[in-house]
Amino acid sequence: MNNMNYIHFKFLPMSLRVLFTMVLLVFGVGYLMAMIQVWESHAGKDGDPMISGKDLMIAYSGNPDGTKLETALRGPMQDMLPPEKRQVIFDWLHAGSKQDEFDAKINPIMQEHCIACHNPEANPHLPDLRTFEGVSKVTAQDEGMTIPTLVRVSHIHLFSITFIFFIVGFIFSHAYVRPTWLKCLVIAIPFLTLITDVASWYLTKVWVGFAWMVIISGAFMGMAFAFMWVISMWQMWFWKVPAGISENGGKIPCVHSEQ
């Protein structure tokens, strides 16, 4: 099986190496932005500014001790209101969310800070906070993401992440990594953890402990991405090719031809 070889980065055309490098640079920045977005979306839901397993439990299975409005104001929306006004809303929620107090205390805050975005004309996908009836929909117990929302996010997540790791894995396939099983495992990990990650979103609604699987899956996915990114960039531009590979014209035998 001498024909079962692949070409190392150093022996690819310069234009192809530049293409690979630019793709990796953009994906690297994109992955960093994705991590920041996860932090901004989930950190603080439990009242602690650091992201935790409880934050993910609240995000996917809900918060039995709070409402949707309170969860949002303690998490991603906390910077939209000054602390003293958020406390007014928390006190109102804990006192039973009565309409007379809404008209006197809460509605002025909503009008000043919230309805610019939270109205159907600005964004039909956000809760309508212009009236007591609209606000009442987010003063119910927080039950986390709905199944329709999870389905919508899941199919976007599955298709887009698969596309990204197909490209990163294809680029990484030109790297020299031994043993070969390790290289194959690193390529496979993102796809396996993508499945466990998305599955855990739904399973967390059944048992909140699955939120830790979301964290573990994300951690392994991130480590695999970092490993492939660093090895690819290093071997593409800085690595000294072993003599055996150079003598073979840059061709590296795959696992079958090694045996």
Secondary structure, DSSP 8 states (H G I E B T S, - for coil): -TT-EEE-GGGS-HHHHHHHHHHHHHHHHHHHHHHHHHHHHHTTTTS-SS--HHHHHHHHH-EEEEEHHHHHHHTTTGGGS-HHHHHHHHHHHHTT--HHHIIIIIHHHHHHHTTTTSSTTT-TTS---SSHHHHHTTSSEE--S-HHHHHHHHHHHHHHHHHHHHHHHHHHTTS--SSHHHHHHHHHHHHHHHHHHHHHHHHTTT-GGGHHHHHHHHHHHHHHHHHHHHHHHHHHHT----HHHHHTTTEEE-HHHH-
